[in-house]
């Protein structure tokens, strides 16, 4: 096949995924480690018999899961393009991916589509489990807090200081490489919910912290959650969150919430 023929046959596809991050070393490919990207690319190659590199809507950290995540990739051979456009392709891919990764759907997209650069906003949700005792099922999916009291109303009030466009360097990882630390948070919702009856143990309740914005820095949501939790247990005053934000000093904010409670919930294009 000539270079011109290869160019003419190139086609871009977008894959919608869900995954549990506990058993993976983050999304991005790393030598010698099991990552989401490595598993997806290996599964695609196994079916399509063409090597391809997937571009994600974002690079989630080790342990972080996703209810909705997107990747795009290009195919250049006619055989691979024909295989991927069969109605049962997403199901076949789902069957050979690890049990912690699910292929939800796939579609052809314009060559101008870019899973990361075209994303207009993202929503993350963080799950807290409030319980004095271990829950053998849910402890791996939530951050369990042993505190009897968690003041959700006070946390919601503190979260209002974070809405809008700000420099969020107080809430990003020290090794974040983004040139600009300015991001926009459009919404933060903190709600108490009852656990599913099947998984419920005595004296338990769940709190979800949902954060939406145009984009996020490394560990930004987890650092926000850690700070809001300290407000909820009375370690910080609600008014102190605004001071922490303005300080632009990561040392002023609280601990980083564990990765296994965080999930990418929605990506909007």
N, C-alpha and C positions, 0 to 999 in steps of 0.2 A: 504493500500500500504506500503510495507516495505521500509526501508531507501535505500536499494540497487535498488529497482524499481524506487524510486524517483530520484535517481542519474542518472539512465539510461534514464529516460524520460525527463530530464532537457534540455531545448532548449533556445538559446539566440536569441533575435530579436532586430533590429535597426529601430527606428521610425524617419522619417524626418519631421520636423515641420516648421511652420512659425507663428509668433505671434506679436501682438501689445502690448507693455508693459505698456501703460498708466494706465490700470485698475488693474494692479497686483503689489504686493509688492516684485517684483523680481522673479527669477526662483526658488530658493531653498525653500523647505518646512519650514514654520514658524508657530508656534502655534497661532491659532486665526486669521490668515491672509490669504488673497486670493493670492496664488502664482501659477505660471505656473505649477510647479511640482505637487502641490495639485490637480489641475484641471485634469491633464493628468492621474494621478494615480486613481482618482475617476472614470473617464470615462472608463479606462481600466478594473477596477474592475466591473463596471456595466455591461459590455459586456462579459468579460471572466469569471467572478465569481471566480476569484483567486486574492488575494492581491499580489501586486508586487511593488518593489521600482525601479524607473527609475534613471539611472545614466546619467547626461547630458554631452555634449561636453564642457560646461562651465556654470558658474553660473552668469547670467547677473543680473545687479543691477535693482532695482525698476525703472520702466519707460522705460527701454531699450527694444527695439524690435528686431526681427530677421526675415530676409528674408529666411535664412536657418540655422536650428539648429538641432542637433541630440541627441537622447537619446538611451541607450540600457537597456534591462531588461531581466530577466530570467523567464521562466514559467516551472512548474514542473508537472502539471497534464495533462493527455492525452486529456481531454475534452477541456481545455483552448487552448492547442496547436492546436487541430483540428479547433477550432473556429477562431483562429487568422490567419490560413492559407487559409481561404476562400477568394476568389478573391475580394469580396466587403468589406473586413474588414476595410481598411483604410477609405473608404467612410462612413461606419457606424459610425466609431469613430469620423470622422469629423462632422457628424450630431449632435452628443450629446455634443461635446466640446463647451465651450463658444464662442461667435462670434468673440472674439479677438484671438482665437487660431485655427490653421488649421493643420490637419493631412494630409501631402502631400503624403507619401508613407511609406510602411513598408516591411521589408524583414528579412528572417532568416540569421543569421551570425554565424561565428565560435565562439566557446566558448572563444577563445583567444582575440576576438575583444573587445575593450574598447573605448567608445565614447569620453572620455577625454584623456586618456593616449596614445591612438593611433593617435590622431590628430597631423599632421605634421605642419600645419600652419592654420592661420585664417585671414580673411579679414573683417574689420569693415568699415562702411561708415557713415559719419556724415553729416547731411543735414542742411545747413544754408539757411534761407530766408532773403533776403535783401529788406526791405520795410519800409517806414516811417509810414505806417498805418497797423492796424491789418488785418489779413486774417482769418476770422472765421473758415475756413476749415483747412488750412494748419498750423496754429499756434500751434496746438497740435501735429503735426508730425515733425516740424522743430524748430530750434532755430532762432527766428526772431530778426534780428539786424536792428535798425532804421538808421544806418549810410548810407550816400549816396555813400561813397567811401570805397571799400575794395580792397586793392592791392593784388590780387591773385599771381602775379609774385613774389612779395616780400615774401609772405607766402611760396611759393614753394621753394624759395632760402633758407629760414630759415629752412624748413623741411629737407633739405639735411644734416644738422648737426646731425639729429636723426637717419640716416640710419646706419645700421651695428649693432654690438654687444656692448652694453653699460650697465652700472649700471643706471637704470631708477628711482632711489628712488626720484629724484626731481619731477617726474611726477606721483607718485603713492599716493594713499590715506594714511593718517597718521596711519590708523588702519589696513593696509595691513599686513597679517600674513605670506606671502611667505618668506621662509628661505633665498632665494637669490633674489636680485632685478635685476639680470643681464638677459636681454632679447635681442632678435635680431629682428630688424625691417628691412624688405627686400625692402619695397616700400611704398612711400607716393605720392598720386596723388591728386592735387587740381584743380578742374575744375568748370567753370561757365556754367550753363545750363539754357535753357528756361523752364518755368513751363508748365505743360500740359494745353492746351488751355481752357479746361473746368474749371480749378481752378484758372486761371490767373486773377489777378486784376491789376489795373494801377500801374506803376512804380515799378514792382517787378522783381527780378532776384534771381536765386538759385545758391549756391556754395556747392559743395560736396567735402569732405575731406575723401579720402579712404586710410586706413592704413592696411598694411599686415605685418605679422610677425609670428614667431614661437610660441609666447604666449604673454599674457599681464597681467600686474599687476592690482589690483583693481583701477578703475577710471583712468587708465593710458591713454587711448585714449581720454577721456573727458578732462583731464588736458593738454594733448598735443594740443587739439583743442582750448581750452581757451587761451593758450599761442600764438598759431598761429594767432588767431583772433586779439589779441593785436598787433601783428606784422602788420597785415593787415590794422588796423585802425591808425597805426602810433604811438601807445603807447610804443612799443618796437622796437628796431632795429633788423634786421634779424640776425646780428652777436651776439646778446645777447642770442639767444637760445642755442648756443654752450656753452656759459659761464654758463647758468642755468643748463644745462645737467651735466657739470663737477663739479658744486658746490655740487651735491648730497643733496640738501636742498629744500624740498617741498615749503618752504616759498619764495623761489626765483622765482618760476613759477607763472603763472597767475591763475585766477579763474577757477573753474571746470565748464565746459560747461554743460548745463542742460541735464538730462538723455533722455528726450523724442526725441532728435534729433539723437540719436545713434542707429545703427542697425548692428547686426551681419549679414554679407552678404554671407560669404562662409567659409566652413570648409573643409580642404583637408586631406585625409588619405593616 
